[in-house]
Amino acid sequence: MAGIRKAIIPTLMALLSSVSCTNEGYETGDGKYSYLCTEFVDAYTSADTLVTRVVTDDDDTLGLLPNIRPSWVTRPDTVYRGLLYYNKVGNPVKAFSLAMVPVLKPAEKVEQVATDPVGLESVWASRNGRYVNIGLLLKTGVPDSVDARQWISVMRDGDYVSDQTGVYAIRLLHGQNGVPEYYTSRFFVSIPVDTLPTGHRVRLRVNTYDGEVVREIIL
């Protein structure tokens, strides 16, 4: 498909926990491991491609000490979307990992619409109003061909578009593309909606293993 951004899914992905903060398994109080957190963030890189700070979906700015350089972060002075696992004690914080979260801007037109089924786990708007986040359960495995790549993308949904009533209608696209369905992995994508007025609705259409699902989020 031309003119559409795709998120290529790794063949086998580590399962990621949902956004949470917990002190389960540790003593309460202000100890070194009192609060282990996972949050969606915009991660900012320095001139030497180190992630030095992040802004959470609550618009909190956190410095990272030490700075980190995940393998998928390759550009200096750039903002990346990620899922940060860190110890929430003070600021700056200690980061344990930063997983990539693709940002998919809905395409206006596509040459081919692929809607292979997915598991839809969650859809929600970030508190700062910048993104609609989607949690997916994807079936994956080791393909016979190295060219078999599963992908996710998003397009404007012509069946539902109604700008006059404040509805931004989109559709999730998914190509299984020959990848076996042996395992289930959790995968997140974010859709930028910061240009939409507050109070507008995002209507998402998804083909799931249980049939077509429509979710509506008020910004």
RODO-2510 file (C-alpha; in nm, 4 decimals, decimal comma):
residues 219
     n   res          X          Y          Z
     1     m     0,0000     0,0000     0,0000
     2     a     0,1313     0,3434    -0,0875
     3     g     0,1270     0,6532     0,1297
     4     i     0,0410     0,4772     0,4526
     5     r     0,2597     0,4253     0,7561
     6     k     0,2752     0,0720     0,8941
     7     a     0,3986    -0,0641     1,2234
     8     i     0,5927    -0,3826     1,1470
     9     i     0,5387    -0,6349     1,4252
    10     p     0,8425    -0,8304     1,5561
    11     t     0,8049    -1,2048     1,5093
    12     l     0,8078    -1,2767     1,8825
    13     m     0,7419    -0,9957     2,1287
    14     a     0,7874    -0,9802     2,5023
    15     l     0,4599    -0,9283     2,6847
    16     l     0,4295    -0,5839     2,8366
    17     s     0,2228    -0,5015     3,1413
    18     s    -0,0497    -0,2396     3,1225
    19     v     0,0027     0,1091     3,2626
    20     s     0,0326     0,0789     3,6382
    21     c     0,2248     0,1640     3,9517
    22     t     0,2681    -0,0954     4,2213
    23     n     0,4586    -0,1771     4,5352
    24     e     0,3483    -0,5419     4,5352
    25     g     0,6279    -0,7717     4,6510
    26     y     0,8208    -0,4909     4,8177
    27     e     0,8023    -0,3167     5,1498
    28     t     0,5934    -0,0023     5,1507
    29     g     0,7529     0,3298     5,2242
    30     d     1,0279     0,5159     5,0434
    31     g     1,2661     0,2307     4,9706
    32     k     1,4683     0,1886     4,6537
    33     y     1,2015    -0,0302     4,4905
    34     s     0,8917     0,1172     4,6547
    35     y     0,7219     0,2171     4,3290
    36     l     0,7774     0,0337     4,0021
    37     c     0,5814     0,2026     3,7237
    38     t     0,4985     0,1598     3,3570
    39     e     0,3801     0,4682     3,1686
    40     f     0,3304     0,5840     2,8119
    41     v     0,5702     0,8675     2,7385
    42     d     0,7151     1,0956     2,4754
    43     a     1,0906     1,0387     2,5014
    44     y     1,3366     1,3132     2,4044
    45     t     1,6843     1,2382     2,2727
    46     s     1,9936     1,4537     2,3014
    47     a     2,2517     1,5418     2,0361
    48     d     2,4330     1,2142     2,1125
    49     t     2,1122     1,0038     2,0807
    50     l     2,0607     0,9462     2,4521
    51     v     1,7117     0,9598     2,6024
    52     t     1,7530     1,2281     2,8672
    53     r     1,3938     1,3042     2,9651
    54     v     1,0362     1,1965     2,9038
    55     v     0,6919     1,3565     2,9235
    56     t     0,4175     1,1260     3,0480
    57     d     0,0554     1,1180     2,9313
    58     d    -0,0224     1,3151     3,2490
    59     d     0,2140     1,5890     3,1210
    60     d     0,4693     1,5193     3,3943
    61     t     0,8312     1,5742     3,2879
    62     l     1,0777     1,3174     3,4231
    63     g     1,4535     1,3309     3,3889
    64     l     1,6335     0,9981     3,3422
    65     l     1,9471     0,9253     3,5411
    66     p     2,1415     0,7590     3,4019
    67     n     2,0398     0,8476     3,0463
    68     i     1,9479     0,5485     2,8296
    69     r     1,9944     0,4464     2,4663
    70     p     1,7492     0,1717     2,3571
    71     s     1,8553    -0,0144     2,0424
    72     w     1,5561     0,1174     1,8436
    73     v     1,6359     0,4815     1,9216
    74     t     1,8619     0,5979     1,6383
    75     r     1,8146     0,9727     1,5842
    76     p     1,9465     1,2690     1,7845
    77     d     1,7219     1,5576     1,8919
    78     t     1,4066     1,3574     1,8225
    79     v     1,0865     1,2737     2,0100
    80     y     0,9987     0,9021     2,0305
    81     r     0,6856     0,7385     2,1678
    82     g     0,7468     0,4624     2,4178
    83     l     0,6380     0,2597     2,7182
    84     l     0,8707     0,3406     3,0071
    85     y     0,9339     0,0976     3,2942
    86     y     1,0960     0,2858     3,5814
    87     n     1,1379     0,3281     3,9540
    88     k     0,9215     0,6188     4,0651
    89     v     1,1321     0,7565     4,3473
    90     g     1,2142     1,1242     4,3126
    91     n     1,2999     1,3066     3,9909
    92     p     1,5158     1,2260     3,7939
    93     v     1,4109     0,8616     3,7892
    94     k     1,5906     0,5367     3,7126
    95     a     1,4633     0,3746     3,3902
    96     f     1,4747    -0,0030     3,3520
    97     s     1,3514    -0,0213     2,9915
    98     l     1,1824     0,1797     2,7175
    99     a     0,9722    -0,0185     2,4674
   100     m     0,8793     0,1297     2,1305
   101     v     0,5173     0,2377     2,0735
   102     p     0,4497     0,3203     1,7053
   103     v     0,2668     0,6467     1,6342
   104     l     0,0298     0,5939     1,3418
   105     k    -0,1293     0,8921     1,1693
   106     p    -0,4466     0,7752     0,9881
   107     a    -0,4046     0,7701     0,6105
   108     e    -0,6675     0,9389     0,3951
   109     k    -0,6538     0,6746     0,1207
   110     v    -0,5032     0,3275     0,0777
   111     e    -0,4758     0,1004    -0,2248
   112     q    -0,5780    -0,2119    -0,0341
   113     v    -0,7666    -0,2564     0,2919
   114     a    -0,6370    -0,5497     0,4993
   115     t    -0,8458    -0,6309     0,8069
   116     d    -0,7140    -0,9622     0,9358
   117     p    -0,8571    -1,0122     1,2872
   118     v    -0,6845    -0,8999     1,6061
   119     g    -0,7608    -0,9118     1,9753
   120     l    -0,8725    -0,5700     2,0989
   121     e    -0,7791    -0,5296     2,4637
   122     s    -0,8233    -0,1583     2,5325
   123     v    -0,8773     0,1857     2,3780
   124     w    -0,8348     0,5090     2,5742
   125     a    -0,7419     0,8740     2,5368
   126     s    -0,4294     1,0023     2,7067
   127     r    -0,5023     1,2465     2,9864
   128     n    -0,3166     1,5253     2,8085
   129     g    -0,5379     1,4793     2,5003
   130     r    -0,2497     1,4153     2,2611
   131     y    -0,3128     1,0498     2,1754
   132     v    -0,5650     0,7722     2,1531
   133     n    -0,3834     0,4593     2,2709
   134     i    -0,4795     0,1115     2,1517
   135     g    -0,3849    -0,2130     2,3241
   136     l    -0,3904    -0,5148     2,0927
   137     l    -0,3450    -0,8878     2,1351
   138     l    -0,1726    -1,0208     1,8239
   139     k    -0,1149    -1,3808     1,7286
   140     t     0,2384    -1,4418     1,6082
   141     g     0,5036    -1,7063     1,5545
   142     v     0,8143    -1,7855     1,3515
   143     p     0,7306    -1,7715     0,9778
   144     d     0,8796    -2,0003     0,7150
   145     s     0,9826    -1,7011     0,5039
   146     v     1,1961    -1,4080     0,6176
   147     d     0,9765    -1,1862     0,3986
   148     a     0,6628    -1,2595     0,6036
   149     r     0,6034    -0,9479     0,8132
   150     q     0,2909    -0,8804     1,0162
   151     w     0,1846    -0,5150     1,0248
   152     i    -0,0632    -0,2694     1,1777
   153     s    -0,1845     0,0606     1,0338
   154     v    -0,4761     0,3053     1,0546
   155     m    -0,6903     0,4813     0,7920
   156     r    -0,9700     0,7368     0,7874
   157     d    -1,3017     0,5520     0,7774
   158     g    -1,5128     0,6823     0,4904
   159     d    -1,8210     0,4973     0,6143
   160     y    -1,8323     0,7042     0,9330
   161     v    -1,6640     1,0393     0,8638
   162     s    -1,8823     1,3270     0,9884
   163     d    -1,6731     1,6333     1,0654
   164     q    -1,9870     1,8462     1,1133
   165     t    -2,0875     1,6437     1,4196
   166     g    -1,7377     1,6313     1,5658
   167     v    -1,6636     1,2672     1,4830
   168     y    -1,3171     1,1574     1,3695
   169     a    -1,3761     0,8092     1,2313
   170     i    -1,0841     0,5731     1,1761
   171     r    -1,0302     0,2074     1,1011
   172     l    -0,7556    -0,0264     1,2186
   173     l    -0,5815    -0,2215     0,9425
   174     h    -0,3938    -0,5453     1,0065
   175     g    -0,2022    -0,7762     0,7754
   176     q    -0,1166    -1,1188     0,9186
   177     n     0,0876    -1,1690     0,6001
   178     g     0,1667    -1,5368     0,6435
   179     v     0,2955    -1,5124     1,0017
   180     p     0,1826    -1,8210     1,2038
   181     e    -0,0652    -1,7699     1,4893
   182     y     0,1047    -1,9782     1,7588
   183     y     0,1449    -1,7233     2,0380
   184     t    -0,0462    -1,4217     2,1672
   185     s     0,1487    -1,1028     2,2371
   186     r     0,0430    -0,7619     2,3630
   187     f     0,1193    -0,4685     2,1343
   188     f     0,0436    -0,0967     2,1662
   189     v     0,0042     0,1817     1,9115
   190     s    -0,0766     0,5502     1,9586
   191     i    -0,2801     0,7717     1,7262
   192     p    -0,2103     1,1478     1,7404
   193     v    -0,5268     1,3510     1,8053
   194     d    -0,3809     1,6727     1,9478
   195     t    -0,5198     1,8761     1,6551
   196     l    -0,8798     1,7756     1,7338
   197     p    -1,0941     2,0051     1,9522
   198     t    -1,1789     1,9000     2,3064
   199     g    -1,5169     1,7275     2,3138
   200     h    -1,4801     1,5721     1,9688
   201     r    -1,5184     1,1966     1,9405
   202     v    -1,2812     0,9416     1,7920
   203     r    -1,4667     0,6438     1,6490
   204     l    -1,2478     0,3371     1,5927
   205     r    -1,3557     0,0349     1,3905
   206     v    -1,1648    -0,2921     1,4412
   207     n    -1,2091    -0,6424     1,3022
   208     t    -1,1573    -0,8799     1,5959
   209     y    -1,1707    -1,2572     1,6313
   210     d    -1,5206    -1,2057     1,7757
   211     g    -1,6376    -0,9896     1,4856
   212     e    -1,6338    -0,6193     1,4083
   213     v    -1,6119    -0,3849     1,7074
   214     v    -1,6671    -0,0081     1,7169
   215     r    -1,5250     0,1919     2,0084
   216     e    -1,5890     0,5623     2,0629
   217     i    -1,3677     0,7879     2,2744
   218     i    -1,4582     1,1430     2,3791
   219     l    -1,1561     1,3723     2,3870
***
